[in-house]
């Protein structure tokens, strides 16, 4: 199951009661018999490979065949799917545990009379093929060494990871860098708190965020630490507010914290609560950036950085997310990162990448180059950027 393009085939058979008239779903079931009321079922007596299905992520190509007939479509894997004795594709966004994928462009009523007749013949084999169609974001799974291994879908991905990474080690293996570039799964272990990882691993985590990696920290039920990592920030220092809402954000002590904290502030809240955050920050709101969930239906936490006013306009619903409010520009540079920058460059992180991931902290590209000075690799990056500006 290694590799970027994973494929699963589910074998079933036709049944005389297949009607295939449902306009919203398509289902293959492990049951041997169905009634005519099961209008979404297109195959029976299927056996499901729970592990193989759990390893599929993101967009998938869907192919259904029976006899000489074939139909194709696309869907997006539901990250919260639980394998049972049925596999359901839905046209809608409904993400119940028995929904394998949603946003399906192929449902039962799309198949036509001749195809439906073939599905109604018990002698015909029915095959549903699901193939990852990407592009996939890298997925970094972090686990504390010495604790029980991750379970469920996370555990399966952990054991089938494309690369492993020891966050305490002085070097990052080439396989982890390759998996990151290819959108693979990286299983990372650490012996203690994440703010104590090695220098090389810390630089790699920042690089992974720059590649759009998603993060999952096993045992972190709040999602605060993976959200910080996905934002390209260290696990500490940060202020953790926890779960809050519009009313609490507007009142002390939360309001005072977000106004004065010299480090990033992490909290869980409905998207509509960001309006209160903007009111609390008043005149400085336009200058503040916030990492918000990227909205992709996938395992782990992925974020995108937005100016706070844009985030308020984009996220006005009741759906909860984990948010990371960047420290104000002047406070961010007071956490003196300058001695660390040459070390990051020596580990292979480019000046351009550093300027990208540190921008939410209020550190400009010019700040980065000034701090690097004559560090190896800094001058080349600056010359390349200057050349692009001249063009």
N, C-alpha and C positions, 0 to 999 in steps of 0.2 A: 504493500500500500504506500510505499515511499514515492516521492516525486510530486511534481506540481499538479499534474492532471490526474485526478482520481476518478475512477468509473465504477459504478455498481450496477449489476444486472439483477433484476427480480424476476423469477420465473413463476408463472401462474398458468391457469388454463381457463378456457371458456366455460360458460354455463348457460343453460337454456333460458334462464330468467334475466339475463343481461338485457337492459333496456337502453342504457347510456343516453338518458335524456336530461340529466341534471346540468343546469347552465352555470353552476358556480363551483363544482368540485369534480374531482376524478379520484377514484379509490380502487386499490387492489387489496383484497382481504385474504387472511389465512383461513377463513371459514371455507368449508367444502360446499355448503349450500347457502343460497340466498333466495329471497322472495322477489317478486316483480316490483316490490316497493323500494328496493335498493337501487334507485335510478342512477346513482353515481358510480356504482361498482362496474369495473370493466374486466375483472379477472378474479378467480377464486383459487383456493388451495395453494396459496403462496407461502414460501418459507423466507423469512427475513434475516439477513446477516446484520445483527445489531451492531457489531463492531465496525463493519464496513460502512454502514449508513451514518454512524456517529462521526466518522472521520471526514465526511463531506462538509464543505463550508462554502458560503457565499452563493453567487449565481451558478445555476446548473442548466445544462441543456437536457431536455426531456425528449425521449423517443419511445413511442409505444408501437408495438408491432404484433400482428396476428395473421397467420396465413400470408397472402401476398400484400397485405395492407400495412401501411406505416403512417404515423402522424407524429409531428414534432412540435416542440414549443420550448419555452424557457420558464424558469421559476427561481425563487431565492430560498435557500435552506433556512428553516426556522431554527435559530440557535438553541431554543428551549425544547426541541422535539424529543420525545421519549418513544423508543421503539416498542410497539405492542404487536398485536396480531392484525393490524391494518396500517396501510400507508395512504395518506390523504394529501392531495394537492389542491390548493384553494386559489381561486381567482382573487379573493379579497386579501386584506392584511391580517385576517384573524389568525392568531398564533397560539391556539390551544395546544397542549402537549401532544395530542394525536395528529397534529398538522405537521407533516414532514416539510412542506414548502408552501409558501404563499406567493402572491403576484404571478400565479401560473397563467400562461397564455394558452394552455391546453386543458380543456375540461371535457367531461363526458359528452356533452351535446355537440361538440365540434367534430365528432368522428364520422358522421354520415351513415346512411342506411346500409351500404354494402359492408363497411367496416363493422358496424354494429351486428350485422348478421354473422360475420366471421367470429365475433366475440361470443355469440350465442351458441356456437358449436363446441360441445365439451371435448371433441377430439382435437381442437386447435390449441396449440401452446401460445400463451400470451407473454410477451417479454417487455418489461419496462426498464429502459436504460437511462441512468442518471450520470451525467459527466460534468465535473466542475468546468466552468467556462471562464472564470476569473474576470478581471485580474484580482488576485487575492492580496490582502494586506498581510504583512508578516504578523505572526502571533507569538508573543513572548510569554511563556508560562513560568512563573517564579514560585519556588517551593523551598521552605525552610528545611535544611538537612536535619535528619533525626526524627522528624515528625512523620506520621502515617502518610503514605502516598495519596495523591489526589484521587478522587473517585469519579464515577459517572463519565460523562462525555469528556470532561477535562482530563481525567485519568487516561482514557483511551488515546487522546491526542498526545498526552505526555509520553506514554510508552511508545508511540509511533512517531515521535518527533524527528524532524529532518536533521537536527543538530542538538548537541548538549553544550552547556556553558556553566563553568564553575565561577560564580561571581566573586569568590575569594582569591582566585588565581591571578598571577601577575600578567598573564597574557590571555588574549582572546583567540581561540582556535580559528583557523581559516574556515572550517566548516560552518561556524556560527555566522561569519561574515557573508559566506555564500548563501546560506539559508535566508539571511536578512535581505540580501539583494534580490533573491528569487521569490520572496513572499512566502517562505516556508514557516514551519513551526519550530521554535527553539525552546528546549526545556532547560531552564536556568535554576541552579541550586545556590543557596547561600547559608552560611552557618549561623548568622546572627541578624540583627536589624539591617535593613536595606541601606541605611545611611552609612554603614561601615563596609561597603563593598570596596574591592580593590580599585586603584586609580584607573587601570585599563578598563575594568568592567563599567565603572561610572561613565567613562568616555563613550563606551560602546552603547550603553543605555540611552545616552543623549543622541548618539548617531541613529539608533533604532527609531527613536521618536521622530527624528528628521526624515526617516524613510516612511513615516506613516504607520509604524507598528502599533498593534493593539497589545494591551497588557492585561494579564490576569495574575493576581497574587493569591495563591491558595491560602484560604483562611481569613482573607480580608473581606468580611461581609459588607463593609461600608462602601467599598470601591474607591476610597480616598487615595490610597497609595498607588494603585494602578492608574488612576486619573492623573496624578502628579507625574508619574513616569511617562505616560502617553503625551503629556504636555511638554516633555523634554526637561522636566525639573527634578531635582533630587527629592528623595522621600522626606528629607528634613534639611533645613528648618521650614516649617509651615504651621499655620494655625488651623486646627480642625474644629469646625463648629458642629458638625454632625447634621442630623436632619432638622430642617427649619422650614419656615414658610414666610409669606409676604409680611405678615404682621410682626413676627419675631425679628425679621431682618431690619424692620423700621424702628425697633425699640432697643433700648440698652439691655444687655451689654453688646449685642451683636453689632449694632450700628457703630458703636465706638471702636470695636475691633476692626471692622472693614475700613474705617476711616484712618486708623492709626497704625495698623500692623505693618511692620517693615519687611514682612515676608509674605509669600502667597497664602491666601485664605481658601480653604477647601470646605464645601458644604453640599448637602443634598437638599434639593427643593424642587417644587414645580417650576416649569419654565416661566409661568406668569409672575413668580416672585422676583424676577430680575428687575422688574419695574421699580420695586421698592428699593432695591440695591442702588439703582441709578439715582433715585431721589435722595438717598442717604449721602451719596458721594457728591451730589449737587454739581457745582461748577467744574469739578475734576472728572466727571463721569466720561466725557468725550475723550479723555486722555488714557483711560484705563482699558485694559484688554482682559478678556475672560476666555478660558478654555471651556467649550461646551461640548456635549456628546455629539459625535459626528453623524449620528442618525443611521449608520449602517447596521443592518441586522446580522450580527456576527458575534462570536464569542469574544470575551475580553472587552476592555475599555479602549475606545478610540475617541480622539477629540479633534476639534479645530479651533483655532484662535480667532476671535472676533473682537472688534471694538465694542465696548459695552452697549452703546446705543444700538448697534446692529443686532446684537444678541437679544436685546429687549424687543426689537421689532420682529425678529425671527421666531422667538420662542415665547408665545403668549398663551400656551395651553396648560392643562393640569397635569401633563405627564411629567413624572419626576426624573431628574438627572443629577449627576455629580458634576459640580462646577468648580473651576479653579480660577480665582480672581488673582491676577498678577499683582505683585507689590507695586506701589507707585515708583516712578522712574528714579527719583532721588534716593528712595529707601532701598531699591534693588541694588544700586551700585554701592551703597554702604555695606552690603554683604560682599566683602572685597573678593571678587573672583579673579582678579588680575594675575595673582601668582599661579593660579591653576591653568590659565590659558596656554602658556607654552608647553606644559606637560601634556595637555590634550592634543596639541598639534604633533608632539613627538610620538604619540600613540596612533597617529594616522588620521585624526579628525581635522578636516580642512577648515581654514579660517572662514570660508563661506558658510559651511555648516554651522560653525559656532555662532556666527552673526545671525543666522536664521533662527536658531533655537533660543538664543538669548534676547532677541528683540522683544518678546513679551515681558521681559524683566526691565525694559527700558534701556537696554544696552545697545547702542547703535553699532553699525559696521565700523564706523570711524573709531569708536571706543575700543572695539576688538583689536583693530590693527595698531592702535596706539599702545595698547597693553602688551601686544605680542612683540613689538619692536623688531629686533633682528632674529626672532626665533626661527629655526629651520622650517621652511614651508610657508611662513607668513608672507615673505616678499613675493614668492611666485604667485600666491593667491591674489595678492594685491595687484600685481602686474596684469594678471589675467582679467581681473575685474575692470582695471583701468582701460585695457584694450577693448573690452566690450563696450565701455561707455563712449570711447572715441568713435567706434563704428556707428 
